[in-house]
């Protein structure tokens, strides 16, 4: 039996790969998990009440594109947060988590060819793994662009040669960035949107960490595109309740952009989507409408930023994140550091190379570990103290 050749040489996904690396018993303890970005702060207590209140909806097939109430709540939030008017009937689609949307948007919107040649999909490096799989699935050439300290931890797509840009169909960008926590400024967005207009490609803006920041809300791609008067179908944004509201298990996300692009995505999702159950959509609509719990969530992360800054202040190369909840810590070798840390202290972190690809023999994540600040703050502080003592003292 034959299998598709394009999936034959995929690297193992980051977390099965991590389990294989750390398949030894630690000497230290207790175990502190700092690998996966799974928020642990409390979500609003009334979420479960809202699900129970609408539980009869489990008897019905849910609307594939999202209920009117949920789409309306999402568009209201986009207006409050970014000052952007989005039509709930034509410019937004509810997702079963943003990973689904980041993948299927490429399936729906990437052309088979561009200028008669294989299309290119641009990805930052390091990157969220679904960008690469989406590119492979649509038969595009993936071009990984370093997002390192030299480029402010965001990819310099404008520095690519015209031969690549002329074939580019889609550019993925994550702001605030996973794993580095860098924020795309309005100038960065303007330059990228102008580049996309010049070379006629779409921007897929992964903004899942947009509500976890220190002081100033990160600007959004739709916000800047609207100010510029850009083609409405030039930019597609992706958001979720997972990080904003500590509800990764609710699986409520959305994509928003131009009406023509959303229509194409909806047409595909009618065949291939898995709609969010109606009671969960009802709960999500109320969560998108509430900001009090989001403000409290940011306050808790601000405390964690301060703890990390205090504990790691003297670590050479330590970079305090602008936003998000990951630390991107420099080490000599990420795999060796993660294994040493686990064996000696019971703290689990992720090697940076597991989020990156080798390009011309260079992996921009090789000399880093990613540390998730999602555990309760006392536990997180203990994990960082063990980490500092093991790797930097």
C-alpha positions as CSV (number, residue, x, y, z in Angstrom):
1,X,0.0,0.0,0.0
2,X,1.4,3.4,-1.0
3,X,1.2,6.6,1.1
4,X,1.5,10.2,0.0
5,X,5.1,11.0,-0.5
6,X,4.7,14.6,0.7
7,X,4.2,13.4,4.3
8,X,6.9,10.8,4.2
9,X,9.7,12.8,5.9
10,X,7.8,14.8,8.4
11,X,9.8,15.4,11.6
12,X,8.0,14.0,14.7
13,X,5.6,16.5,16.3
14,X,7.2,18.4,19.2
15,X,5.6,16.7,22.1
16,X,5.9,13.0,21.2
17,X,9.5,13.9,20.4
18,X,9.9,15.5,23.8
19,X,8.4,12.4,25.5
20,X,11.0,10.2,23.8
21,X,13.8,12.6,24.8
22,X,12.8,12.7,28.5
23,X,12.0,8.9,28.8
24,X,14.1,8.7,32.0
25,X,13.3,9.1,35.6
26,X,14.3,12.4,37.1
27,X,16.4,12.6,40.3
28,X,14.8,15.8,41.4
29,X,11.2,16.5,42.2
30,X,8.4,17.1,42.4
31,X,7.8,17.3,38.7
32,X,7.1,20.8,37.3
33,X,5.6,21.0,33.8
34,X,6.7,24.0,31.8
35,X,6.5,22.6,28.2
36,X,3.0,23.1,26.7
37,X,1.2,26.4,26.5
38,X,-1.9,25.1,28.3
39,X,-3.3,28.0,30.5
40,X,-4.1,27.1,34.1
41,X,-5.5,30.4,35.4
42,X,-9.2,30.1,36.3
43,X,-11.8,30.7,33.6
44,X,-15.0,32.5,34.4
45,X,-17.1,30.5,36.9
46,X,-20.3,31.1,34.9
47,X,-19.0,29.3,31.8
48,X,-20.3,25.9,33.0
49,X,-23.6,27.5,34.0
50,X,-24.0,28.9,30.5
51,X,-23.3,25.5,29.0
52,X,-25.9,23.8,31.2
53,X,-28.4,26.5,30.5
54,X,-28.2,25.8,26.8
55,X,-27.7,22.0,27.1
56,X,-30.7,21.2,25.0
57,X,-28.7,22.4,22.1
58,X,-26.8,19.1,22.2
59,X,-29.9,17.6,20.5
60,X,-29.3,19.7,17.4
61,X,-26.7,19.9,14.7
62,X,-24.9,23.2,15.3
63,X,-24.5,25.9,12.6
64,X,-21.3,25.2,10.8
65,X,-20.3,28.9,10.3
66,X,-21.2,29.8,13.9
67,X,-24.4,31.0,15.5
68,X,-25.6,34.6,14.9
69,X,-25.1,35.3,18.6
70,X,-21.5,34.1,18.6
71,X,-20.6,35.8,15.3
72,X,-22.1,39.0,16.6
73,X,-20.2,38.8,19.9
74,X,-16.9,38.2,18.0
75,X,-17.5,41.2,15.7
76,X,-18.4,43.4,18.7
77,X,-15.1,42.3,20.4
78,X,-13.1,43.1,17.2
79,X,-14.7,46.6,17.1
80,X,-14.0,47.2,20.8
81,X,-10.5,45.9,20.7
82,X,-9.3,47.1,17.3
83,X,-11.8,49.7,16.2
84,X,-12.6,47.6,13.1
85,X,-16.1,47.1,11.7
86,X,-16.5,43.4,10.6
87,X,-19.8,42.1,9.1
88,X,-20.9,39.1,11.2
89,X,-22.8,37.7,8.2
90,X,-20.0,37.7,5.7
91,X,-16.6,38.4,7.3
92,X,-16.2,36.0,10.2
93,X,-16.3,32.2,10.6
94,X,-16.3,30.3,13.9
95,X,-13.6,27.6,14.3
96,X,-13.1,24.6,16.5
97,X,-9.9,26.1,17.7
98,X,-7.6,28.2,15.6
99,X,-5.3,25.3,14.5
100,X,-8.2,24.1,12.3
101,X,-8.5,27.5,10.7
102,X,-4.8,28.1,10.2
103,X,-4.7,24.8,8.3
104,X,-8.0,25.0,6.4
105,X,-7.5,28.6,5.3
106,X,-4.5,27.5,3.3
107,X,-6.6,24.6,1.8
108,X,-9.3,27.0,0.8
109,X,-7.2,30.0,-0.3
110,X,-3.9,28.9,-1.6
111,X,-3.8,28.7,-5.5
112,X,-2.4,25.6,-7.2
113,X,0.1,27.8,-9.0
114,X,1.3,31.4,-8.9
115,X,2.6,32.9,-12.1
116,X,2.5,29.4,-13.6
117,X,4.9,28.0,-10.9
118,X,4.7,26.2,-7.6
119,X,3.4,28.6,-5.0
120,X,5.4,29.6,-1.9
121,X,4.1,29.8,1.6
122,X,6.2,31.8,4.0
123,X,6.7,30.8,7.6
124,X,8.7,32.3,10.5
125,X,11.3,30.0,11.9
126,X,10.7,29.1,14.8
127,X,7.0,28.5,14.0
128,X,3.7,26.9,15.0
129,X,3.9,23.5,13.4
130,X,0.5,23.7,11.6
131,X,1.9,26.4,9.2
132,X,4.3,23.8,7.8
133,X,1.7,21.0,7.5
134,X,-0.7,23.4,5.8
135,X,1.9,24.3,3.2
136,X,2.8,20.7,2.5
137,X,-0.8,19.7,2.2
138,X,-1.5,22.3,-0.5
139,X,1.6,21.4,-2.5
140,X,3.3,24.7,-1.8
141,X,7.0,25.3,-1.3
142,X,7.6,26.2,2.4
143,X,10.1,29.0,2.8
144,X,11.3,29.3,6.4
145,X,12.5,32.8,7.3
146,X,14.6,33.2,10.5
147,X,12.9,35.1,13.3
148,X,16.0,35.8,15.5
149,X,17.4,38.5,17.7
150,X,18.9,40.1,14.6
151,X,15.4,40.7,13.1
152,X,13.6,41.5,16.4
153,X,12.4,37.9,16.6
154,X,10.0,38.5,13.7
155,X,10.7,37.3,10.2
156,X,12.1,39.8,7.7
157,X,9.9,38.8,4.7
158,X,10.9,42.0,2.9
159,X,14.5,40.8,2.7
160,X,13.5,37.8,0.5
161,X,14.5,37.9,-3.2
162,X,11.8,38.9,-5.7
163,X,12.0,35.3,-7.2
164,X,10.5,34.0,-3.9
165,X,8.1,36.9,-3.3
166,X,6.7,36.7,-6.8
167,X,5.6,33.1,-6.1
168,X,4.4,33.8,-2.6
169,X,0.7,33.0,-2.0
170,X,0.5,33.2,1.8
171,X,2.7,34.5,4.6
172,X,2.0,33.2,8.1
173,X,2.9,35.6,11.0
174,X,2.4,35.2,14.7
175,X,2.1,38.3,16.9
176,X,2.7,38.2,19.8
177,X,5.2,35.6,18.6
178,X,5.3,32.0,19.9
179,X,7.8,31.2,21.3
180,X,9.7,34.5,21.6
181,X,7.0,36.9,22.8
182,X,7.9,39.6,20.3
183,X,5.2,42.0,19.1
184,X,4.7,43.2,15.6
185,X,4.4,47.0,15.7
186,X,2.1,49.1,13.5
187,X,5.1,49.9,11.3
188,X,5.9,46.2,10.9
189,X,2.3,45.5,9.9
190,X,2.3,48.4,7.5
191,X,5.4,47.2,5.8
192,X,4.2,43.6,5.6
193,X,0.8,44.6,4.2
194,X,2.5,46.9,1.7
195,X,4.8,44.0,0.6
196,X,1.7,41.8,0.3
197,X,0.0,44.4,-1.9
198,X,3.1,44.7,-4.1
199,X,3.6,41.0,-4.6
200,X,-0.1,40.0,-4.3
201,X,-0.1,37.5,-1.5
202,X,-2.3,36.9,1.6
203,X,-1.3,37.4,5.2
204,X,-2.5,34.9,7.8
205,X,-2.1,36.7,11.1
206,X,-2.1,34.3,14.1
207,X,-3.0,36.6,17.0
208,X,-3.9,34.0,19.6
209,X,-1.7,35.7,22.3
210,X,-3.0,39.2,21.6
211,X,-4.6,39.7,25.0
212,X,-1.6,38.7,27.1
213,X,0.7,41.6,27.2
214,X,2.4,44.0,29.7
215,X,1.2,47.5,29.2
216,X,0.2,48.4,25.6
217,X,-2.2,46.3,23.6
218,X,-0.5,44.8,20.5
219,X,-1.8,46.3,17.3
220,X,-3.7,43.9,15.0
221,X,-3.3,43.1,11.4
222,X,-7.0,43.9,10.5
223,X,-6.7,47.2,12.4
224,X,-3.7,48.3,10.4
225,X,-5.0,47.0,7.1
226,X,-8.2,49.1,7.6
227,X,-6.2,52.2,8.4
228,X,-4.2,51.7,5.1
229,X,-7.3,51.0,3.0
230,X,-5.8,47.7,2.0
231,X,-7.7,45.0,0.0
232,X,-10.1,43.5,2.6
233,X,-9.1,40.0,1.4
234,X,-5.4,40.7,1.9
235,X,-5.4,39.9,5.6
236,X,-7.0,37.0,7.5
237,X,-6.8,37.0,11.3
238,X,-7.1,34.1,13.7
239,X,-8.1,34.4,17.4
240,X,-9.1,32.0,20.2
241,X,-10.5,31.9,23.7
242,X,-7.8,29.4,24.7
243,X,-5.2,32.0,25.9
244,X,-7.4,35.1,26.3
245,X,-9.9,33.4,28.6
246,X,-8.0,30.2,29.9
247,X,-10.4,28.0,27.9
248,X,-8.3,25.7,25.7
249,X,-10.8,22.9,26.1
250,X,-13.8,25.0,24.9
251,X,-12.2,25.0,21.4
252,X,-13.7,28.3,20.5
253,X,-11.8,30.3,17.9
254,X,-12.6,32.3,14.8
255,X,-11.1,33.7,11.6
256,X,-12.0,37.0,10.1
257,X,-11.2,38.8,6.9
258,X,-12.5,39.7,3.5
259,X,-16.0,38.5,2.5
260,X,-14.6,36.6,-0.6
261,X,-12.0,34.8,1.5
262,X,-14.5,33.8,4.2
263,X,-17.0,32.6,1.6
264,X,-14.3,30.2,0.2
265,X,-13.4,29.0,3.7
266,X,-17.1,28.5,4.5
267,X,-17.6,26.5,1.4
268,X,-14.8,24.1,2.3
269,X,-15.9,23.9,6.0
270,X,-19.4,22.8,4.9
271,X,-17.7,19.6,3.8
272,X,-14.7,19.2,6.1
273,X,-15.4,21.2,9.3
274,X,-16.4,20.1,12.8
275,X,-18.7,22.8,14.2
276,X,-18.6,23.8,17.8
277,X,-21.6,22.3,19.7
278,X,-24.4,24.8,20.2
279,X,-24.1,25.0,24.1
280,X,-20.4,25.7,23.7
281,X,-21.2,28.4,21.2
282,X,-23.6,30.0,23.6
283,X,-21.0,30.0,26.3
284,X,-18.3,31.4,24.0
285,X,-20.6,34.3,22.9
286,X,-20.8,35.4,26.5
287,X,-17.1,35.0,27.1
288,X,-16.2,37.1,24.1
289,X,-18.5,39.8,25.5
290,X,-16.8,39.9,28.9
291,X,-13.5,41.7,29.6
292,X,-13.3,41.6,33.4
293,X,-11.8,38.1,33.4
294,X,-9.3,39.0,30.7
295,X,-8.0,42.0,32.7
296,X,-7.6,39.7,35.7
297,X,-5.8,37.2,33.5
298,X,-3.3,39.8,32.4
299,X,-2.7,40.9,36.0
300,X,-1.8,37.3,36.9
301,X,0.6,37.1,34.0
302,X,2.1,40.5,34.9
303,X,3.0,39.0,38.3
304,X,4.7,36.1,36.5
305,X,6.6,38.4,34.2
306,X,7.9,40.2,37.3
307,X,8.9,36.9,39.0
308,X,10.8,35.7,35.9
309,X,12.6,39.0,35.5
310,X,13.7,38.8,39.2
311,X,14.8,35.2,39.1
312,X,16.5,35.3,35.7
313,X,17.8,38.9,35.7
314,X,21.5,37.9,35.7
315,X,21.2,35.1,33.1
316,X,23.3,36.0,30.1
317,X,21.1,36.8,27.1
318,X,17.8,36.7,29.1
319,X,15.1,38.5,27.1
320,X,12.0,39.5,29.1
321,X,9.0,38.8,26.7
322,X,6.9,41.7,25.5
323,X,3.8,39.6,25.5
324,X,2.5,36.0,25.6
325,X,3.5,33.5,28.3
326,X,6.6,31.8,27.1
327,X,10.3,32.4,28.0
328,X,12.8,31.9,25.2
329,X,16.0,31.2,27.1
330,X,19.4,30.9,25.5
331,X,21.4,27.7,26.2
332,X,24.3,26.0,24.4
333,X,22.1,23.2,23.2
334,X,18.4,23.0,23.7
335,X,18.1,19.2,23.8
336,X,21.0,18.7,26.1
337,X,19.7,21.4,28.4
338,X,16.2,20.0,28.5
339,X,17.5,16.5,29.3
340,X,19.9,17.8,32.0
341,X,17.2,19.9,33.6
342,X,14.7,17.0,33.7
343,X,17.2,14.4,35.0
344,X,18.6,16.6,37.7
345,X,15.5,18.7,38.8
346,X,12.3,17.2,37.5
347,X,11.5,20.4,35.5
348,X,10.2,19.8,31.9
349,X,10.9,22.3,29.2
350,X,10.8,22.2,25.4
351,X,14.0,22.3,23.2
352,X,13.8,25.2,20.9
353,X,14.9,23.1,17.9
354,X,11.6,21.2,18.2
355,X,9.8,24.4,17.1
356,X,12.2,25.1,14.2
357,X,13.5,23.6,11.0
358,X,17.1,23.3,9.8
359,X,17.7,25.6,6.8
360,X,21.1,25.4,5.1
361,X,22.4,23.5,8.2
362,X,21.2,26.1,10.7
363,X,18.4,25.7,13.2
364,X,17.5,29.1,14.8
365,X,16.0,27.3,17.8
366,X,18.9,25.0,18.5
367,X,20.4,27.3,21.2
368,X,17.2,27.9,23.1
369,X,14.6,26.3,25.4
370,X,11.0,27.3,25.6
371,X,9.5,27.7,29.1
372,X,5.8,28.0,29.5
373,X,4.7,30.2,32.5
374,X,1.3,28.6,32.9
375,X,1.7,26.8,36.3
376,X,0.5,28.6,39.5
377,X,3.0,31.4,40.2
378,X,4.6,29.7,43.3
379,X,5.2,26.5,41.3
380,X,6.4,28.5,38.3
381,X,8.9,30.4,40.5
382,X,10.2,27.2,42.0
383,X,10.6,25.8,38.5
384,X,12.6,28.8,37.4
385,X,14.8,28.7,40.5
386,X,15.6,25.1,39.8
387,X,16.2,25.9,36.1
388,X,18.6,28.8,36.9
389,X,20.5,26.7,39.4
390,X,20.8,23.8,37.0
391,X,21.6,25.5,33.7
392,X,23.2,28.9,34.6
393,X,25.0,28.6,37.9
